[in-house]
Amino acid sequence: MDTGNLTLLNNQNKSASKFTRVKIINNSKFDENWLQEKIYSDPSLLEVIDPNYEKIKIIPLCREFSLHNGVSNVFLDILAITETGKLILVECKLWKNPQARREVIAQIVEYATLLKSLSYSDFSTRLKKFINSEDEDPITHIFKRFNINFDEAQIIDRISESLKSGRFHLVIAGDGIRSDLINITNTINQGSFFSDLTLLEICIYENDNKDIILLPKVPSKTEIVTKTVITSSDGSPMTIEEDVNEDRTDGAGINYKRDEIKKESNREFWSKIIKEIKIEHPDQEPPRHGGNNWIKLPLPSPLKWVTAYRARDNTYGVFIRFAIDEEADELYQFLESNMKYFKDEIDQSVSLQYTKDKKSNWDNGIWLSINTRNTDIDLSTYELQKDWIQKNVNGFTNALRGILNRFKDELSI
């Protein structure tokens, strides 16, 4: 991922200064420790890691957060948190050789695993070594320091749930991204690992006056292309639009341009939905972008998330999917026996399906879903779509949270 130099223009639009790309090298002024310090002092460099965070403040908690692996202490470079209560784990690394690039993946996954083993009380006690909050909870103290408006009980509950489920955002930050690291990251993100894992490239530019520009970016190749197929109420398959490959060349022609325009339109629609819909349950995290034409709402473990989507046939809907495993039959029977509850809580048109033996692993699953169809799903019917999505997203999240304890007890999860 090569980039050219940057040119600074003055207000007369004349070239004023050229900034040349420089590399991070150990034993120089631009090393791993320097990068760690810059990210910690300016957490806005992290905002690019997830579009859902672009208007959500990220608060740095500490550097060199210590965790014990049973033999010795290990140290996470940076621990941060969003104002919505999601923990962000950052490890800074130079991409000097393949061995180091693979080791940093294992390293940050180990940190996430060790963090997951802590209760909120353990986490809070350990955090107090870095945040002088005296008798006050350290998260409460730091949120007040950064003038964050928050509900203390809700934030603590969200962090507690995050620690219990291992739902974190892991970030590997460096001065360049190599293809082998991208491939490893995609494999982990497409697997069963519960945290999000993002590669963050920090490009450094310097001019003759020693002024510095930092340019954070996430390589588009790490974006996972997802194709989701579910069955409508009449039995026909519906496809949620998949993400356009960011690496297609201009040779793809007008179809590529149309895809880009459509993708941008979808993005605007869901960004507006995320901003405007009202979530009823006080513990429910806000929705976040999924792929090209869908969003997801995280749920407590062992559930994962509820998905709201729009499809190419002007259908839109909400569903939760359960992957098939050795307990799938028992799970299906549990859900089927509670269909009256789901219909009363969500809508009478909610359906339950159990699909097996499909070619795609994604197609195989247990689906609790609801959908509707409109002649147009453009901005002219936006309010209609928003009201329907809001009603059913709340219906699903409230119903699933309301049955969570029985879900765990009866299935021994």
N, C-alpha and C positions, 0 to 999 in steps of 0.2 A: 504494500500500500504506500507507494511513493507519492510525495507531494512536492510542489515547487516552492520557491521562496515567496514571502509575503512582501507586498509593497504598500507603504503608508502614503496616502495622498493628503496634501494640505487642502485648505478650503477653496483654493483656486484650481483644484483638481490637477495639481502638478505633483510629480513624484517627489516625495520629501525624504523617504528613507526606505532602505531595503532590509528586511529581516530574513536571515538565513537559517534554515533548519539545522538544529544541533542535536546530537545524540546524548542520551544519558549514559555515562560511563563511570564505573566505580573508580574511586581515587581521583575524582575531579570535582569541580563545584556542582556539577549536575550528576548526582548519584541517587541511589535508592532512598537514602535518608532525606535528601533534598526534596525528592518527589513526594515522599510521605508527609513532610512538613507542609508543603504547598497545598496538598489536598486537604489536610486537616485544618489549616488556617482559612481555606476558602472552599467549603463543601459544595458551593455552586458548581464546581467542576464535576460533581457526581450527578448533576441533574439530568444529564444526557442518557444515563443508563436505562431509564424507563420513562416512556412518554407520560405515564400516569403521574409521575412526580414533577412534571414540568411547571406546575403551579403549586406544588407542595414543598414547604420548606424542609430542608435537611439540616439536622443539628448534629455537630460533632460531639461525641461523648468523651473519648480519650484515645491516646496513642499507646501502643505496646500493652494492650489489654492481656493480662496473664490468665492462662488456663492450665490446669494440671492434667497430664495425660496418663497418670498412674506411675510414671517413672520420674518425670521432671516437669518443670514449668515450660510452656511454650507461649509465644507472644504474638498476638494478632496486631498487625501494623496500625489499623485504624478501626475503631468501632463508632458507628454513627446511627442515627435513628431519624425516621421521618416524623412529622408532626402528627401523623395518623397512627404511630406506634409500631412501624415496621423496622426491625433492626437491620443495619447494613454492615457487612463485614468486608473490609478492604485489605488486600494484600498487594504490596508494591513489588514489582519484579522486573529485572532487565532480561530481555530475551537473548541471552548470550549464547546458549547452546540448547540442543533438544532435551538433554537430561534435566536441566534447570526448569525448562518450560513444563515438563511433565510433573516434576516434583512440586511445583507451585499449585497445581490442580489438587494433588493429594493433600497438600498442606492446608489449603483453605477448606477442603471438605472435612479434614480432621478437626479444624477449629469449629466448624458448624456442628459437628457431632458432639464435641466436648461441651459447647455452649448449650446444646439441646439437653444435656444431662443435668443442667442446673434448674432448680426451682426459682421462682421470682425472688424469694428471700435470699437464696444463695447468690443470685445475680446482683441484687441490690447491695448486698454486703461487699461483694468483690468490687463493685463499681465505686463504692465509697472510698476506696483507696486512691481513686483518681479524681473524684469530685468531692470537694469539701462542703458537704451539705449539713454537717452537724447532726441534729436530730431529725432533720427533714429527709424524706425519700429523695434519693439523688436524681431520679427522672423528673419528679415534681420540681426540684430545685433548678435543674438545668432548663426546663421548659419556661419557668418564670424568668430566668435570666435572659432568655431569648425572646421574651414577650409573646409567647405562644398562648393563644386561647385554647383551653383544653378542659376536658372532663377527667379529673384525676382517676376516678374509679374505672372509667372506661379504658383509659390508656393503660393502666396497670393490668387490667383484664386482658387486653389485646396482647401485651408483651408476654404475660403468663401463658396465654394460648400459643403464642409464637414459639416460646421456649419449649413447650410441651410437644408441639407438632414438628418443630424444626423448620418452620416457615420463615426463612431469612432471605435477604438478597445478598449474594456473594459477588464480589467485584475483584477482578485481577487487573491491576493498573500497571502500565508500562509505557515504554517509548515506542513500541512497534508491535504489530500483531503478525504472527507467522501462521501459515496455513495449517500446520500440524496441530497448533493449539486451538485453532478454530474447529477442526474436526473433532478433537477431544471434547471441547465445550458443547458442540452440537449433540454428541453422543450422550453426554450427561443430561442435558436439557430434555432430550427426547426419551430418556429412561425414567426410572422410578424415583430419582432423587427429588426430594420435596422442595428444596430451595431453588430460587432462580440463580443462574450463574451467568455473569456478563463480563466480557473483555472490554476494558476501557483503555484506549490509546490516548496518551497525553503528548501532543506534538509541541515541541519547544522551538521557538524562533527568537533569534537575538540579532540586534543591529550593531553598528560600530560604536554607538554610545552605550552599549551594554544594557539597553532596554530589552525587556523580555515579553513575549506574547506566548500564552499557553492556550492551546486549542484542543479541547477534549472531544473525542469522537468514539463511536462504537462502530466497528466494521459491519457493513450491511450484510456480509456473507454469514454472519452469525445468526441472522434472523431465521427462525424455524418456519418452514413452509408447511402449513397445516391444512388438510382437507377433511372436512367433517361431513359425514353422511348420516342422516337419520330418516326415519320413515314417517310420512304424514299420516293424518287420521284415515285417509282413504287407501293407505298401503303403498303409495308411490314414494320412491326415494326423493329426498330433497338435499341439495348440496349447498353448504355454506361456502361462500366465495373464498377461494384460497388466496394467499398473499402473492403478489406479483414478484418475480425474482428480480432483486435490485441490480443484479449483475448482467442483465440482458443488454446487448449493444443496441446502438441506434439502427443497426441493420434490421431489427425486428419491425421497423416501419410503423405505419399508422396504427396497427393493432396494439402495439406497445404504448403509443401515446394515449389511445383510448383507455387502456387498462390503467395507466397512471392517473388520468382524469377521474375515472371511476373510483379508483382507490382513494384519491384525495377527497372525493365527495363522501365516501363512506367514513373516512376518518373524521371529517367535519361533523357528520351526523352523530357518530358515537361520542365525540368529544362534547358535543352539546348535550347529549343524553346524560353522560356522566356528570356534567356540571349541574343539570337542572332537575333530575329525578330526585325524589325525596325517599330516603331509606328509613323504614319505620323502626326496625329493631335497633335498640341503642348499642348493642355490641357488634353489629354487622359492619365490617369494613366496607368502604365505598367501592363501587365497581372499578375495574381497570381494563384497559384495552387488551384484547386477545390478539386475533389475527386481523385480516383485512376487513371483515364485516361482522365482528362479534366482540362481546365483552364478557368478563367473568367476575363473579363475586365470591371471594374466598369463604369457606365454611370451616367450622371447627373439625379437628380430627375425630373420627376416621373419614369423615366426608372430605371432599376436596373443594369443588366450587360449582356454582350454578352458572350456566351459560345463557346469555341472551344473544340472538343472532338475526340476521336477515339473509334470505336466500335469493337466488337469481330468478325464481319463478314468482316473485312478489309475495312470498311467504315470509313471515317472521314469527319467532317463537322463543320459548324459554324451556330449558331442560336440565336435568342432572343425569349423568351417565355413570354407571358402576361397571368397572372392568370385570370380566369373568375370571373367577378363580375357583378353588376347591369348595368354597362356601356359596357359590353363586345360586344354587338351587334353593338353599335355605334363605338367602337374601331375597330372592324373588318371591318366595312364599310369604315372607314378612311384609314386603311392600304390598303384595296383592291383598293380604288380609287387612291392610290399613288404607285401602283405596277410598273407602267412604270418608275417612278422615281427610285425605288429601283433596278429594273433590269438595268437601265442605270448606276447607281452609283456603283452597286455591280457586278452583273453578270446576264445574261439573264436566267439562270437556277434557280434563286431564286424563292422559292415557298412560298405560304401563306396557312396555314391550320387552321381550327377551329374545335376542337374536344370536344365533350360533352359526358356526361353520361357514362364515363369509371369508372371502379371500383376504380382505384387509382386517388386521387385528382391531382397528378402531371401530369397524362395523359390528364386531362382536361385543355385545354388552347388554346391560339392563338399563332401559331408558324410561325415566319418568318425565313426560313432556307435555307441552301444550303449544299449539300454533294457530295462527289465523292468516287470512290472505286478504290483500287489498289490490285493487286494480293498479294502483301506483304506490310505490314506496319512496317517492321523492319528497322534496321539502314541502310540497303542497299539502301533504297529509302528515306533516311532522307531528302536530299536536295529537292527532289520533294515534299515531305510532307510540309517541311518548307515554300517553295515558295508559295504553294497553301494556306496554313494557313495564312501566312503573307498577301497575296493579299486580302483574304476574311475577315480577321479580320479588316484590314484597311477599306475595303469597307463597312462593317457593321457599324463600329464606326463613320466613316465620314458621312455616309448617315443618321444615326439616330441622330447624333448631328446637322446635317444640317437641319433637319426637326423638331427639338425639339420645337421651338417657335410656329410653326403652330400646332404641336401636342397638346401643352398646350392650345392654344387659341381655336381651333376648338372643343376640348373635354372639355373645361372649367375646366382643372385640375389645 
